[in-house]
């Protein structure tokens, strides 16, 4: 039965961005079912968390929980736990490394910090959210990786940085600003919805989609002509996230009325 479950899930994700994540989560799930213990996953983006939910639903007795180090974290680690496990599960092994620099002479972005970490050969699954505030960046990471980051992360681009071990308790819960947008669009094409929600031209939206700056349900958006439905989530690099809350139908002029929620 387990092999049938595994093949069914892999068949669904095969050839897509989720295939590798699904394989890794299935391996962990099967280990948990065999040992009746628990396992912690690498950091997962929201799409990876959806895959983890799919895996959990396919195994009787498998429990699932998430933690990203602070309330509202986008990237989180999952704990896969057997319902008959008699012990006490360990923690999620998440710590915070704070990188600081002289803000008078440099302005660093999330991409700069992530690029420097990837340049050290760190796997993306070992790093959670990166929270920038002024001239500091709080880097959520696997406990085993913290010392390496503190020793090796001395430069971000051409900017010298210093690192210290931070305290997860000092990280405030994520607060997202939300704006409701009521719009009418010519069609439910991806570029039309993105243009309406992010306040840009349709041609600009199409260009950004082609440049892979837009994600649809946390995957590469692909074609600008892709049809969008109620409940879909779009994210655009540098512009935040957009949820298609409601598709209301056609207006008298033949356009489609939609309600969007934009998160900043």
Buried (B, 14 or more C-beta within 10 A) or exposed (E): EEEEBBEEBBEEBEEEBBBEBBBBBBEBBBBBBEEBBBBBBBBBBBBBBBBBBBBBEBBEEBBBBBBBBBEEBBBBBBBBBBEEBEEEBEEBBBBBBBBEBEEEEBEBBBEBBBEBBEEEEBEEBBBBBBBBEEBBBBBBBBEEBBEBBBEBBEEBBEBEBEBEEBEBEEBEEEEEEEEEBEBBBEEBBBBBBBBBBBEBEBEBBBBBBBEEBBBBBBEEBEEBEBEBEEEBBBBBEEBBBBBBBBBEEEEEEEBBBBBBBBEE
